[in-house]
Amino acid sequence: MSIWVAAVVAGAALAHAQDSIRGADRVVAVGDVHGGHEEFTAVLRMAGIVNETGSWIGGKTHLVQTGDVVDRGPESRRALDLLMALEKEARKAGGQVHALIGNHEAMNVYGDLRYLVAADYESFRTPKSEKALEDAFRRSLPEGSKATEEGRKAWLATRPPGWVEHREAFSPDGKYGSWILRHNAVLRIGDTLFLHGGIAPKFVTASIRDLNDRVRQELRDPAKLNGGIVTDPDGPLWFRGLAQEPEEKLAAHVEEVLANFKVRRIVIGHTVEKTGIKSRFSGKVVMIDVGLSKIYGGPKACLVIEGGKAFALENGQRRELP
């Protein structure tokens, strides 16, 4: 690759990870998908983002997905593939897709697979999966040691066919891992801040760029995970205070977040609210994880911001938010 081509590629990657956008005429934000490809597609149709075949018709709309596309439900891979396709289609139409990093995307990259379901592994399975597992088991043995049948069975018991292919795909250089690492954990569009978990007091003075850079750096280098923000309960991928703490306790903190990040509202996923899109702190915090996947049974809902106003779109009905 020439220096010129490398520079173009690097520049494209940086543009793709744009973390502050001055404004957009229309923004649609969807919370946690958790393997619910069918439900996700239904919400996108309801919001005028895709047509019946799942192709982009959203024009210049900015679609924000606040993380946790994967795990728990049966069609994580299809949901990721849909987002990846829409990202390209939207760009051609003058719109954008912003797929934010949630704690479950991060977990899939760094290897915490406790929330994968059988269908996840099956979606990666190939006729060569059994052999790939045997080869991986042999590579896992300390140098000079011999495999025992008991040890082999124990190792394979926690690694179904498709495990090797999944780990390769979600590695920092793999199809999905590298795609995740081109994205942000925190995004500002106009006067709204979007992220998966929330901004905790310990990170209130951080910049958007610093938070995003730290998340990506830690996911690229597992040695940085220990003590980092990716696995921190107060980090932007995990913090639940904005969704769960009494409002009087965090009211001053919310004002500080708004002032530091220069926004009027914070939009979060991560914490399920099956009654629908929920406002807290007089509309300054909006919860959009409605338990969309069929494993939760929540409503088909998303947030729409247009004309300076925020609306909940729930099962086809539009409700203005504070």
Sequence and secondary structure as in RCSB ss.txt:
>XXXX:A:sequence
MSIWVAAVVAGAALAHAQDSIRGADRVVAVGDVHGGHEEFTAVLRMAGIVNETGSWIGGKTHLVQTGDVVDRGPE
SRRALDLLMALEKEARKAGGQVHALIGNHEAMNVYGDLRYLVAADYESFRTPKSEKALEDAFRRSLPEGSKATEE
GRKAWLATRPPGWVEHREAFSPDGKYGSWILRHNAVLRIGDTLFLHGGIAPKFVTASIRDLNDRVRQELRDPAKL
NGGIVTDPDGPLWFRGLAQEPEEKLAAHVEEVLANFKVRRIVIGHTVEKTGIKSRFSGKVVMIDVGLSKIYGGPK
ACLVIEGGKAFALENGQRRELP
>XXXX:A:secstr
  HHHHHHHHHHHHHHT  EES  SEEEEE   TT HHHHHHHHHHTTSB TTS B  TT EEEE S  SSSSS 
HHHHHHHHHHHHHHHHHHT EEEE   HHHHHHHHT  TT  HHHHHHH  TTHHHHHHHHHHHHS TT    HH
HHHHHHHT  TTHHHHHHHTSTTSHHHHHHTTS SEEEETTEEEESS   GGGTT  HHHHHHHHHHHHH GGGT
TTSSSS TTSTTT  HHHHS HHHHHHHHHHHHHHHT SEEEE SS  TT SEEEGGGTEEE     STTTT   
EEEEEETTEEEEEETTEEEE  
